[in-house]
Amino acid sequence: MSDYSDINCPVSATLRLIGGKYKALILWHLMRETLRHGEIQRLIPQATPKMLTQQLRELEKDGLLNRTVYPVVPPKVEYSLTELGKSLEPILIAMYDWGADYMKSNDIEICCSMNR
């Protein structure tokens, strides 16, 4: 896990781990299944491959996801949640539900790859 000695607030700690541009979306999709980089890219098309790779590396470094490399040609890499990553599920569901309620109350259409 990264050095977060400057954090002194629980909300800051949570946001530091999942507050990246696409981190919550990545975690959401990995809640249900193990995915390869290309599959995640298709689910989050607005993320550039470079940004997606950066976010995946940060999530791995922070202990939220596993990166499994298979010794085949071409290389096969899969991503899955660690137990720590899985523990975020209630938080992500609460964020989804709150956002969905907010969008509905403001007549904003929900049209993303996240399903509940």
Beta strands, then each sheet from edge to edge (+ up, - down):
strand 1: 35-36
strand 2: 65-70
strand 3: 76-81
sheet 1: 1+ 3- 2+
end
